C-alpha cells in the first residue's frame, strides 16, 4: 500500500464515522442503553476477526496483555459510546460532533494529571481555544434547552479522552484489543441498565438493522480502514484527516433531515476545529505524533 492509498483509507474512515449521528436519528423507538447493547453486540464478531488478524492468530493473548489498564480503558469507551448516543439523540448532530472532537485536548489534560505528561506551549494554546469553543457551544445549548445533550457530549468526550490516556498508560501499540474489551463491557453494562431502567432489550427490526449497520459497517468498518491507512500515513497527519467525520456529520443531517445548527454551535465548533488544526500542524512541524482521537 502506498501513501496515496493510505490517505484515501483514512479519509474514508472519517466519512463512515460521520454517518453515526444521522443513523441514530433514524431510530424509531430504541433508547440509548438498548442501542448501545445491540450496536456493541454487532461489533464483536468484526472486532474479534480484526484482533485475531492483528495478533497473528492469538487474540486471547492480545486481550490478556491489555491487563487491568485495558479494562479501565474499556470502561472509558463504554461511557464514550453511551454518551455519544444520548448526545446525538438530544442535541443537534453538529453540536454533539464538535463536542466529541474536543476529546484529544481533554486527553492532554488527563494525561498531565495521571501520567504527568508534559504539555507544550502550543498544546496549551490549542486546549485554551478548544475550551473556549466548548463554552460557546454549551452556552448556546443552555439557551436552546439542550442541557442533557451537551452534558452527554462532554461525558462522551471525557470517556474517549480517558480511553486514549489508558492506551498511552499501558504503552499499547494497538488499540483494537482495548476496543474489543470496551465492546464486551458495553454489551454487559448496557444490557443490565436497559433492564434496570425498563428500557428493555426488545427492539424493532428496523432499529435492529440500523444498530447492526453501525456496529459492523460504520464503526468497525471505519476502524479497519483507519488501521490500514495508519500504516502508510504519518501519525502526525492522522488527526487532521480523520476529522472529515466532524466536518461531514452536520452536512449529512442537514441534507437528509433538514437539521440546521445554530449560530453558537457553528461558531464554537469552528473554534474547536481551528484548535485541532493548529495542534496537528504544530506537531507536524515538531515531528511529534498527534494527540489520539477516537471515533463515536
C-alpha positions as CSV (number, residue, x, y, z in Angstrom):
1,X,0.0,0.0,0.0
2,X,1.3,3.4,-0.9
3,X,0.9,6.8,0.8
4,X,-1.9,8.0,-1.5
5,X,-3.9,4.8,-0.8
6,X,-3.4,5.3,2.9
7,X,-4.7,8.8,2.7
8,X,-7.8,7.5,0.9
9,X,-8.4,4.9,3.6
10,X,-8.1,7.4,6.5
11,X,-10.4,9.9,4.7
12,X,-12.9,7.0,4.0
13,X,-12.9,6.0,7.7
14,X,-13.9,9.6,8.7
15,X,-16.7,9.5,6.1
16,X,-18.1,6.3,7.5
17,X,-17.9,7.6,11.1
18,X,-19.6,10.8,10.0
19,X,-22.9,9.0,9.4
20,X,-23.4,8.0,13.0
21,X,-25.5,11.0,14.0
22,X,-27.7,10.7,11.0
23,X,-28.3,7.0,11.5
24,X,-29.1,7.4,15.2
25,X,-31.7,10.0,14.2
26,X,-33.3,7.3,12.0
27,X,-34.1,5.1,15.1
28,X,-37.8,4.9,15.8
29,X,-38.2,3.7,19.5
30,X,-34.9,2.4,20.7
31,X,-33.3,4.3,23.6
32,X,-29.7,4.8,24.5
33,X,-29.0,1.7,26.5
34,X,-30.8,-0.5,24.1
35,X,-29.0,1.0,21.1
36,X,-25.6,0.6,22.8
37,X,-26.3,-3.1,23.6
38,X,-27.2,-4.1,20.1
39,X,-24.7,-1.9,18.4
40,X,-21.9,-3.2,20.6
41,X,-23.0,-6.8,20.1
42,X,-22.9,-6.4,16.4
43,X,-19.3,-5.0,16.7
44,X,-17.9,-8.0,18.5
45,X,-17.6,-10.6,15.6
46,X,-15.9,-8.0,13.3
47,X,-13.5,-6.8,16.1
48,X,-12.7,-10.4,17.0
49,X,-11.6,-11.2,13.5
50,X,-9.6,-8.0,13.3
51,X,-7.9,-8.6,16.6
52,X,-7.1,-12.1,15.5
53,X,-5.5,-10.8,12.3
54,X,-3.5,-8.1,14.0
55,X,-2.3,-10.6,16.7
56,X,-1.2,-13.3,14.2
57,X,-3.9,-15.6,15.4
58,X,-3.5,-15.1,19.1
59,X,-6.5,-12.8,20.1
60,X,-6.8,-14.2,23.7
61,X,-3.1,-13.4,24.3
62,X,-3.6,-9.9,22.9
63,X,-6.6,-9.3,25.2
64,X,-4.8,-10.6,28.3
65,X,-1.8,-8.3,27.5
66,X,-4.1,-5.3,27.9
67,X,-4.4,-6.1,31.6
68,X,-6.4,-4.1,34.1
69,X,-5.5,-0.8,32.4
70,X,-7.2,-2.2,29.3
71,X,-10.2,-2.9,31.4
72,X,-10.3,0.7,32.6
73,X,-9.9,1.9,29.0
74,X,-12.8,-0.3,28.1
75,X,-15.0,1.4,30.7
76,X,-14.0,4.8,29.3
77,X,-15.1,3.6,25.9
78,X,-18.5,2.5,27.3
79,X,-19.0,6.0,28.7
80,X,-17.9,7.5,25.4
81,X,-20.2,5.4,23.2
82,X,-23.2,5.7,25.6
83,X,-22.7,9.4,26.0
84,X,-22.4,9.9,22.2
85,X,-25.7,8.1,21.5
86,X,-27.5,10.3,24.1
87,X,-25.9,13.4,22.7
88,X,-26.9,12.6,19.1
89,X,-30.5,11.9,20.3
90,X,-30.9,15.0,22.4
91,X,-29.0,17.8,20.8
92,X,-28.1,18.8,17.2
93,X,-25.7,16.4,15.4
94,X,-23.4,19.3,14.8
95,X,-23.2,20.2,18.5
96,X,-22.6,16.6,19.5
97,X,-19.9,16.1,16.8
98,X,-18.0,19.3,17.7
99,X,-18.1,18.5,21.5
100,X,-16.7,15.0,20.7
101,X,-14.0,16.5,18.6
102,X,-12.5,18.2,21.7
103,X,-11.6,14.8,23.3
104,X,-7.9,15.0,22.2
105,X,-7.5,18.1,24.3
106,X,-9.2,16.6,27.3
107,X,-6.9,13.7,26.9
108,X,-3.9,16.0,27.1
109,X,-5.3,17.4,30.4
110,X,-6.0,14.0,31.8
111,X,-2.6,12.7,30.7
112,X,-1.0,15.6,32.5
113,X,-2.9,14.8,35.7
114,X,-2.5,11.0,35.7
115,X,0.7,10.3,33.7
116,X,2.5,13.6,34.5
117,X,3.0,14.1,30.7
118,X,4.5,17.4,29.7
119,X,2.2,19.8,27.8
120,X,3.8,22.1,25.3
121,X,3.0,25.7,24.9
122,X,1.4,25.0,21.5
123,X,-0.8,22.4,23.0
124,X,-1.8,24.7,25.9
125,X,-2.9,27.3,23.3
126,X,-4.9,24.7,21.4
127,X,-6.5,23.5,24.7
128,X,-7.5,27.1,25.6
129,X,-9.0,27.6,22.1
130,X,-10.9,24.3,22.3
131,X,-12.3,25.1,25.8
132,X,-13.5,28.5,24.7
133,X,-15.2,26.8,21.7
134,X,-16.9,24.3,24.0
135,X,-18.0,27.2,26.3
136,X,-19.6,28.9,23.3
137,X,-21.4,25.8,22.2
138,X,-22.6,24.8,25.7
139,X,-23.7,28.4,26.5
140,X,-25.8,28.4,23.3
141,X,-27.2,24.9,24.1
142,X,-28.4,26.1,27.5
143,X,-30.4,28.9,25.9
144,X,-32.0,26.4,23.5
145,X,-32.8,23.7,26.1
146,X,-30.1,21.2,25.1
147,X,-28.5,20.8,28.5
148,X,-28.8,17.0,28.5
149,X,-27.3,16.7,25.1
150,X,-24.4,18.9,26.0
151,X,-23.7,17.1,29.2
152,X,-23.8,13.8,27.4
153,X,-21.5,15.1,24.7
154,X,-19.0,16.2,27.3
155,X,-19.2,12.8,29.1
156,X,-18.6,11.1,25.8
157,X,-15.6,13.3,25.1
158,X,-14.2,12.6,28.6
159,X,-14.7,8.9,28.0
160,X,-12.8,9.0,24.8
161,X,-10.1,11.0,26.4
162,X,-9.7,8.6,29.2
163,X,-9.6,5.7,26.7
164,X,-6.8,7.5,24.8
165,X,-4.8,8.0,28.0
166,X,-5.1,4.3,29.1
167,X,-3.5,3.4,25.7
168,X,-0.5,5.6,26.5
169,X,-0.5,4.4,30.1
170,X,-0.2,0.8,29.0
171,X,2.1,1.7,26.1
172,X,-0.3,-0.2,23.8
173,X,0.8,-0.2,20.2
174,X,-2.7,-1.4,19.1
175,X,-6.0,0.0,20.4
176,X,-8.0,-2.9,18.9
177,X,-7.8,-5.2,22.0
178,X,-9.0,-2.4,24.3
179,X,-11.7,-1.5,21.8
180,X,-12.9,-5.2,21.9
181,X,-12.9,-5.2,25.7
182,X,-14.9,-2.0,25.6
183,X,-17.5,-3.5,23.3
184,X,-17.8,-6.6,25.6
185,X,-18.2,-4.3,28.6
186,X,-20.8,-2.2,26.7
187,X,-22.9,-5.3,26.0
188,X,-22.8,-6.3,29.7
189,X,-23.4,-2.8,31.2
190,X,-25.9,-1.6,28.6
191,X,-27.8,-4.8,28.8
192,X,-28.0,-4.5,32.6
193,X,-29.0,-0.8,32.6
194,X,-31.6,-1.4,29.8
195,X,-33.3,-3.9,32.0
196,X,-33.0,-1.9,35.3
197,X,-34.3,1.3,33.7
198,X,-37.1,-0.5,31.9
199,X,-35.8,0.5,28.5
200,X,-35.6,-3.3,27.8
201,X,-33.7,-5.1,25.1
202,X,-36.7,-5.6,22.8
203,X,-36.2,-3.7,19.5
204,X,-38.0,-3.3,16.2
205,X,-36.5,-5.0,13.2
206,X,-35.8,-1.6,11.6
207,X,-34.0,-0.2,14.6
208,X,-32.0,-3.5,14.9
209,X,-31.0,-3.1,11.3
210,X,-29.7,0.4,12.0
211,X,-27.8,-0.8,15.0
212,X,-26.2,-3.7,13.1
213,X,-25.2,-1.3,10.3
214,X,-23.5,0.9,12.8
215,X,-21.7,-1.9,14.6
216,X,-20.5,-3.8,11.5
217,X,-20.0,-1.1,8.9
218,X,-19.7,2.4,10.1
219,X,-17.9,1.8,13.4
220,X,-15.9,-1.4,12.7
221,X,-15.5,-0.8,9.0
222,X,-14.2,2.7,9.7
223,X,-11.8,1.2,12.3
224,X,-10.5,-1.2,9.8
225,X,-9.9,1.5,7.1
226,X,-8.2,3.8,9.7
227,X,-6.0,0.9,10.9
228,X,-4.9,0.1,7.3
229,X,-4.4,3.8,6.4
230,X,-2.3,4.4,9.5
231,X,0.4,2.0,8.2
232,X,1.5,4.4,5.5
233,X,0.2,7.8,6.6
234,X,2.5,9.6,9.1
235,X,0.9,9.7,12.5
236,X,1.0,13.5,12.7
237,X,-1.4,13.7,9.8
238,X,-4.0,11.2,11.1
239,X,-5.9,13.6,13.4
240,X,-6.5,16.2,10.7
241,X,-7.5,13.6,8.0
242,X,-9.9,11.7,10.3
243,X,-11.7,14.9,11.2
244,X,-13.7,14.6,8.0
245,X,-16.1,12.9,10.5
246,X,-16.7,16.2,12.3
247,X,-16.9,18.3,9.1
248,X,-19.3,16.0,7.3
249,X,-21.7,14.9,10.2
250,X,-23.6,18.2,10.2
251,X,-23.8,18.2,6.4
252,X,-25.4,14.8,6.2
253,X,-28.0,15.6,8.8
254,X,-28.8,18.9,7.0
255,X,-29.1,17.2,3.6
256,X,-31.1,14.2,4.8
257,X,-33.1,15.5,7.7
258,X,-33.0,19.3,7.2
259,X,-31.5,19.9,10.6
260,X,-29.7,23.2,10.8
261,X,-27.1,24.0,13.5
262,X,-27.4,27.3,15.5
263,X,-25.0,30.2,15.1
264,X,-23.5,29.4,18.5
265,X,-22.8,25.8,17.5
266,X,-21.2,26.8,14.2
267,X,-19.1,29.5,15.9
268,X,-18.0,27.3,18.8
269,X,-17.4,24.3,16.6
270,X,-15.3,26.3,14.2
271,X,-13.1,27.4,17.1
272,X,-12.6,23.8,18.1
273,X,-11.7,22.8,14.5
274,X,-9.2,25.7,14.4
275,X,-7.7,24.4,17.7
276,X,-7.4,20.9,16.2
277,X,-5.8,22.2,13.0
278,X,-3.3,24.3,15.0
279,X,-2.4,21.4,17.3
280,X,-1.9,19.0,14.4
281,X,0.1,21.3,12.3
282,X,2.3,22.3,15.2
283,X,3.0,18.7,15.9
284,X,3.8,18.1,12.2
285,X,6.4,20.8,12.4
286,X,7.9,19.3,15.6
287,X,7.6,15.8,14.1
288,X,5.6,14.5,17.0
289,X,2.7,12.0,17.0
290,X,-0.8,13.5,17.3
291,X,-2.9,13.5,20.4
292,X,-5.1,10.5,19.6
293,X,-8.7,11.0,18.6
294,X,-11.4,8.3,18.7
295,X,-14.5,7.8,16.6
296,X,-18.0,7.7,18.0
